[in-house]
Amino acid sequence: MVFCKAVENVRSCLSTRPPLVVFVFCIGMITVAFISFAYYIRFNEIRDPNVYLDWNTYLDNLSKINFCSKWGENSSRAEVESYNISIPMMTVVSMTQQFPAITHMFSVMNGTSLGLGDGFSLKNISVSFQPTVDLHKLCRGEYPCTKVVPACVTIAGPVGSFPNQRHPLTCNNTHSGEGGRLISFLNQPQNCSFLLNTLHKEDEKLYFMVSMDQKTVVHNHLMLSSYFFIIVIFTMVLYGALKGGVKR
């Protein structure tokens, strides 16, 4: 009898208190969303929104730079503070004429070109490219020649000028420092006898991810909020079961 009365009161409340019904429904939807979001965060990799520079961004900035060399240009290497990493990348090489044997190419730029800030924007960053194939054999004496070739790209700069987590796979750059050719970096290359660009494909594994401890904190906050909303919903249902609808 008491149960039937409670059910009748709830029905009466649903029909005579639409604002309360809408309120409870909205809280219920928020609760479902919070619980779903909490478990998604707990069991999935989440990119850290507070990190502005990761390896994907770093290498993408590198791929936007045109490296250019002109026939007869002198080679000279600038000294760069030495922390380095060698990364296998695909490069697009264009030559308008045959060059002397090239074992590797190198260039020096400032940190701004790679999106660096916080004191590294004016620091020198050295980039060298060592193709893993003979460029002249690929071109077979036919110029102009444009080929996509694999290369070992070595980036050298001050400590702290690289993203410090989830670095890409590395390669072994075997050049001895001799026989290299200087290539300049340009936004709009003109009259280049030798032009080089890198290709970069986004790799999800190179993003900074939220740590497990951080995900646990967020998960707990969302679940506690969900428990509070569940208590509110239960209280509203209990109120409807006890008080019923508006008596006319």
C-alpha positions as CSV (number, residue, x, y, z in Angstrom):
1,M,0.0,0.0,0.0
2,V,2.8,2.4,0.9
3,F,4.7,1.5,-2.3
4,C,1.6,2.2,-4.4
5,K,1.1,5.5,-2.7
6,A,4.7,6.5,-3.4
7,V,4.4,5.5,-7.1
8,E,1.2,7.6,-7.3
9,N,2.9,10.5,-5.7
10,V,5.8,10.3,-8.2
11,R,3.3,10.2,-11.1
12,S,1.5,13.2,-9.8
13,C,4.8,15.1,-9.3
14,L,5.8,14.3,-12.9
15,S,2.6,15.7,-14.3
16,T,2.3,18.8,-12.1
17,R,5.9,19.9,-11.5
18,P,7.5,20.1,-15.0
19,P,10.3,22.5,-14.0
20,L,11.4,20.0,-11.3
21,V,11.2,17.1,-13.8
22,V,13.4,19.1,-16.3
23,F,15.9,19.9,-13.6
24,V,16.2,16.3,-12.5
25,F,16.5,15.2,-16.2
26,C,19.3,17.7,-16.9
27,I,21.2,16.6,-13.7
28,G,20.9,13.0,-14.8
29,M,22.4,13.8,-18.3
30,I,25.3,15.7,-16.6
31,T,25.9,12.7,-14.3
32,V,26.0,10.3,-17.2
33,A,28.4,12.6,-19.1
34,F,30.7,13.0,-16.0
35,I,30.9,9.2,-15.5
36,S,31.5,8.5,-19.1
37,F,34.2,11.2,-19.3
38,A,35.8,10.0,-16.1
39,Y,36.2,6.4,-17.4
40,Y,37.4,7.7,-20.8
41,I,40.1,9.7,-19.1
42,R,41.0,6.8,-16.9
43,F,41.5,4.2,-19.6
44,N,42.7,6.3,-22.6
45,E,45.8,8.3,-23.5
46,I,45.1,12.1,-23.3
47,R,47.2,14.8,-24.8
48,D,48.5,17.3,-22.3
49,P,47.0,20.7,-23.3
50,N,49.6,22.6,-21.3
51,V,52.5,21.6,-23.5
52,Y,53.0,24.0,-26.5
53,L,55.9,22.2,-28.1
54,D,56.2,18.5,-28.7
55,W,58.2,16.5,-31.3
56,N,55.3,16.5,-33.8
57,T,55.2,20.3,-33.7
58,Y,59.0,20.5,-33.7
59,L,59.4,18.3,-36.8
60,D,56.4,19.9,-38.5
61,N,58.1,23.3,-38.1
62,L,61.3,21.8,-39.6
63,S,59.3,20.5,-42.6
64,K,58.2,24.0,-43.4
65,I,61.7,25.2,-43.9
66,N,63.3,25.3,-47.4
67,F,67.1,24.5,-47.4
68,C,68.8,26.0,-50.4
69,S,72.3,25.8,-51.8
70,K,73.8,27.6,-54.8
71,W,76.5,26.4,-57.1
72,G,79.9,27.7,-55.9
73,E,78.7,28.6,-52.4
74,N,81.4,28.2,-49.8
75,S,81.0,25.7,-47.0
76,S,81.6,26.8,-43.4
77,R,80.3,25.3,-40.2
78,A,79.3,27.3,-37.2
79,E,79.9,26.0,-33.7
80,V,76.8,25.0,-31.9
81,E,76.4,24.0,-28.2
82,S,76.3,20.3,-28.3
83,Y,73.3,18.2,-27.5
84,N,72.1,16.3,-30.5
85,I,69.6,13.8,-31.7
86,S,69.6,11.9,-35.0
87,I,66.2,11.1,-36.5
88,P,65.3,9.1,-39.7
89,M,63.1,11.3,-42.0
90,M,62.1,11.4,-45.6
91,T,63.4,14.3,-47.6
92,V,62.6,15.9,-50.9
93,V,65.7,16.8,-52.8
94,S,65.8,18.9,-56.0
95,M,68.9,19.5,-58.0
96,T,69.2,21.6,-61.2
97,Q,72.7,20.4,-62.0
98,Q,75.3,17.9,-60.9
99,F,77.2,18.7,-57.7
100,P,80.4,17.3,-56.5
101,A,80.1,14.2,-54.3
102,I,77.9,15.2,-51.3
103,T,78.1,13.0,-48.2
104,H,75.9,15.3,-46.1
105,M,74.4,18.8,-45.9
106,F,74.3,21.1,-42.9
107,S,72.6,24.4,-42.0
108,V,72.5,26.7,-38.9
109,M,69.4,28.6,-37.9
110,N,68.0,30.3,-34.8
111,G,65.5,28.7,-32.5
112,T,62.6,30.9,-33.8
113,S,62.6,28.9,-37.0
114,L,61.7,25.8,-35.1
115,G,59.1,27.5,-32.8
116,L,61.4,27.8,-29.8
117,G,60.9,30.4,-27.1
118,D,61.9,31.0,-23.4
119,G,65.4,32.1,-24.1
120,F,66.1,29.7,-27.0
121,S,64.6,31.7,-29.8
122,L,68.0,33.4,-30.6
123,K,70.2,30.3,-29.9
124,N,71.9,28.6,-32.9
125,I,70.4,25.3,-33.9
126,S,72.4,23.1,-36.3
127,V,70.7,20.7,-38.7
128,S,72.6,18.2,-40.9
129,F,71.2,15.7,-43.4
130,Q,72.9,12.5,-44.4
131,P,71.1,10.8,-47.3
132,T,71.1,7.0,-47.1
133,V,71.4,6.7,-50.9
134,D,73.6,8.2,-53.5
135,L,71.8,11.2,-55.0
136,H,73.6,11.2,-58.3
137,K,72.8,7.5,-58.9
138,L,69.1,8.3,-58.4
139,C,69.2,11.2,-60.8
140,R,71.2,9.1,-63.4
141,G,72.8,12.3,-64.9
142,E,69.4,13.8,-65.7
143,Y,68.8,17.3,-64.4
144,P,66.8,19.0,-63.1
145,C,66.1,16.1,-60.8
146,T,63.6,15.8,-57.9
147,K,63.6,12.7,-55.7
148,V,62.2,11.7,-52.3
149,V,65.0,10.0,-50.4
150,P,65.5,8.8,-46.8
151,A,68.0,10.6,-44.7
152,C,69.4,10.6,-41.2
153,V,68.7,14.1,-39.9
154,T,70.8,15.3,-36.9
155,I,69.6,18.3,-34.9
156,A,72.1,19.9,-32.5
157,G,71.5,22.7,-30.1
158,P,71.7,23.8,-26.4
159,V,70.4,21.5,-23.7
160,G,66.7,22.4,-23.2
161,S,66.1,23.3,-26.9
162,F,64.4,20.0,-27.6
163,P,61.1,18.5,-26.3
164,N,62.2,16.2,-23.5
165,Q,59.7,13.4,-23.7
166,R,58.6,10.8,-26.2
167,H,61.4,11.4,-28.7
168,P,61.2,9.8,-32.1
169,L,63.2,6.7,-33.2
170,T,66.9,7.5,-33.8
171,C,69.4,6.7,-36.5
172,N,73.1,6.6,-36.8
173,N,74.6,9.6,-38.6
174,T,78.0,8.4,-39.7
175,H,79.5,11.4,-41.4
176,S,82.9,12.6,-40.1
177,G,82.3,16.3,-40.6
178,E,84.2,16.4,-43.9
179,G,82.7,16.7,-47.4
180,G,79.6,18.4,-46.1
181,R,77.8,21.2,-48.0
182,L,76.4,24.3,-46.5
183,I,72.7,24.8,-47.2
184,S,70.8,28.0,-46.2
185,F,67.3,28.1,-44.8
186,L,64.9,30.2,-46.7
187,N,61.1,30.9,-46.6
188,Q,60.9,31.6,-50.3
189,P,63.7,29.8,-52.2
190,Q,64.9,31.5,-55.4
191,N,67.6,30.5,-57.8
192,C,68.6,27.4,-55.8
193,S,70.8,24.8,-57.5
194,F,70.1,22.4,-54.6
195,L,66.8,22.5,-52.6
196,L,65.9,20.2,-49.7
197,N,62.8,19.8,-47.6
198,T,61.9,17.3,-44.9
199,L,58.6,15.4,-44.8
200,H,56.9,14.8,-41.5
201,K,53.9,12.6,-40.8
202,E,52.1,13.2,-37.5
203,D,52.8,10.4,-35.0
204,E,50.4,10.1,-32.0
205,K,53.2,8.5,-29.9
206,L,55.2,11.7,-30.0
207,Y,52.6,13.8,-28.2
208,F,53.0,14.7,-24.5
209,M,50.4,12.7,-22.6
210,V,48.7,13.4,-19.3
211,S,50.4,11.3,-16.6
212,M,48.5,8.5,-14.8
213,D,48.6,10.5,-11.5
214,Q,47.0,13.4,-13.2
215,K,44.4,11.2,-14.9
216,T,43.6,9.7,-11.5
217,V,43.0,13.1,-9.9
218,V,40.7,14.2,-12.8
219,H,38.8,10.8,-12.6
220,N,38.3,11.1,-8.9
221,H,37.0,14.7,-9.2
222,L,34.5,13.7,-11.9
223,M,33.3,10.7,-10.0
224,L,32.8,12.6,-6.7
225,S,30.8,15.2,-8.7
226,S,28.8,12.4,-10.2
227,Y,28.1,10.9,-6.7
228,F,26.8,14.3,-5.6
229,F,24.5,14.6,-8.5
230,I,23.2,11.1,-7.9
231,I,22.4,12.1,-4.3
232,V,20.5,15.2,-5.6
233,I,18.5,13.0,-8.0
234,F,17.7,10.5,-5.3
235,T,16.6,13.4,-3.0
236,M,14.3,14.8,-5.7
237,V,12.7,11.4,-6.4
238,L,12.3,10.8,-2.6
239,Y,10.7,14.3,-2.4
240,G,8.3,13.5,-5.2
241,A,7.4,10.1,-3.6
242,L,6.6,11.7,-0.2
243,K,5.0,15.0,-1.3
244,G,3.4,14.2,-4.6
245,G,2.3,16.8,-7.1
246,V,0.6,20.1,-6.5
247,K,-2.9,19.7,-5.2
248,R,-5.5,21.6,-7.1
